[in-house]
Amino acid sequence: MNKLKKDGRKLRSESTADHILNTAIKIARKGNIDKMSFNSIAREANIGTRTIFRHFKDQESLQESLDHKLGEEFNISFSSINKLDDLESRIENVSSTLIKLYLKNQNIIRWNLRNIWRDKNLRKNMFSWNQILRNFVYSILPEIQEKNKSEREIIFECMSFMFFLRLKVVQGLNEKQIKEIFILNTTKYLN
């Protein structure tokens, strides 16, 4: 009987942690990354700040969990791409998927980038996450691996979040225009 109570508490705890993460994501996706604090998350989630500290010891651990959740989202999105399609279709699908994920999560990624220099673990996770993203792209576009290192780096730079951000924010391009540039650059370097 004790086991059932413990399991129930564990489930409630996981549910609360998910609620906190989902609330943080909701705040970030609204574009309020400057307002992302334990107090604002607690207010929006309708829970106490101490509850958040029971699940996340500090902002870095919350960011780590957000990173993990984004990784899961990217994994699900990339798994829907058919690896047997022709090269042109795969390039288009990778470009579309990346742009949709970047658009949807741009504020969370920006928040992480802004805080990456404060925390060694967050920096380590960012580099690890970058490698995971590369591995996803390699799994769909294995042709990239046949290129020399410089060409591979150019291809990844042309698909990066920073390149996306420059095209969207600095140049003011829309999703369709950004996708055309992603496809054009990737195709150019894969041919």
N, C-alpha and C positions, 0 to 999 in steps of 0.2 A: 504493500500500500504506500509506503514512503516513496518507492520508486515512481509511482504515478504522480505524486505531488511534485517530486523533483523534475520529472519530465514536463509537467504542466508549467512549472515556473520557468524552465529552460525555454519552452516554446513561447511563453509570454515575453521573456527577455529578448529572444530573437525577433519576435514581432515588434517589440518596442524599438530595437536597434534599426530594423528595417523602416519603421515609421519615421525615425529620426533622419535616416539617410534619404528617404523619399522626400521628406520635407526640405532638407538641404538642397536636393536636386531641384525641387519645385521653385525654391527661392532663386537659385542660380539661373534656372531656365527663364525666369521672369526678367532676368537682367539685373538683379539686385546683388551682385557679388560684393559690393562695398558694404552691404548691410548684412553679409553673412557672418554671424557670430553665434555663439551658443545661446545668447539671450534672444536674438531674433528667431533662431530655429525653435527655441522653447516656446516662444509666443505663438508662432505659426503652427506648431505641432500641438499646442494646447497641453503642454506638460511643463514640469519644473526644470529649471536649469540643472539642478542636482541629478535629475534622472539622466540627462545627457552625459554628465560626468561619470555616472555609473557604467555607461556603455563605451564612452570614448574619453580617455584620460586627458587628452588635449586636442587642439586643432589639428595637429599633425596626424594623429590617429584617425580623426574624422576624414581628413583628406586621403589617407591611405585607403580607407574603406570606400570612399567615393571612387578612387582610382580602380579598385577591384571591381566595383559595380559597373563602371564604364567598360572595363575589360570584358566583362560578361556580355554587355550589350554589343560591343564590337564583335565578339565571338559569334553571337547569334546572327548578327547581320551578315558577316562574311560567310557563315556556313550555308546561307541561302543562295550563294552564287554557284552556278554550275561550272565546274572546272573543265568540263568536256566541250564547252562552247568554243567557237573559233576565237582567235586572238582578239579580233576587233570587238566582239561582244564581251569578252572578259575584261578588256580595258575599259569599255564603257560601263560595265557593271561595277568594277572596282571603283572607278571615278564617281559614279552615282552614289555608291554606298558610303565612300569616304565623305563626300560633300554633305550627304544627309546627316551623317553622324557628327560631322564638324558643326553644321548649322544647329543641330539640336543641342549639342553639348558645348558650344563655344565658350559660354560663360564659365562653365566648370573647368574646362581646360585652361582658360585665361587665369582663373583663380589659382589653379595649381601652378601655372607658370609664374605668377606673381609671387607665390610663396615658396617656390622651389629652392631659392638661395638661402632661406632661413633654416631649412631642415635637411640634414644629410640623408635621412631615410627616404624622404620625399624625392630627393634628387636621384637616389639609387633606384627607386621605383619608377621614376620617369624614364630613366635609361632602359630599365628592364621592359617597361611598357612599350617603348619605342621599338625594341627588338621583337616583341610579340607582334606588333603591328607589321613590321617588316616580314616576319615569318608568315603572317596571313597573306600578305601581298605575294610573297614568293610562292605560296601554295597555289595561288590562283594564276599567277603569271611567272611560271618557272623560267621563262625565257630571259628574265632579268639576270638570273644567275650566270648566264652565258656571256654577259657583258663584262668589260673590265671594270675595275673598282670605281674609276672616275665616272663612267657612264651610269653605273648602278646608283651612285650618290646623286647624280643629276636627276635620275628618274625619281628617287625617293624625295628629293627636295621639291620636285614639281608636283608631288602628291602630299606634301607635308601640311600640317595645320598652319604653320607660320606663312607658307606661301598662300594658302587659302585665305588667311586673315589679311594679308597684304592686298590680295585681289578684291576681297569684299570690303574692307574698311578703307584702305588707302585709295584704291582705284574706284571703289563704288560699283563694282560689277555685281550682276545678279547671279543666281544659281546656274542658270543656263549658260551664261558666258563663262563662268568659272569651270563648269563641266567641259565646255569646248576646249579650254586651255589645258586642263588636265589631260584630256584625251589626245589633243594635238602633241603635247610635249612627250607623253608616254609613247605614243605611236612613233614619233620621230626617232626616239632613242632606242626603240625596240626593232626598228627596221634596219 
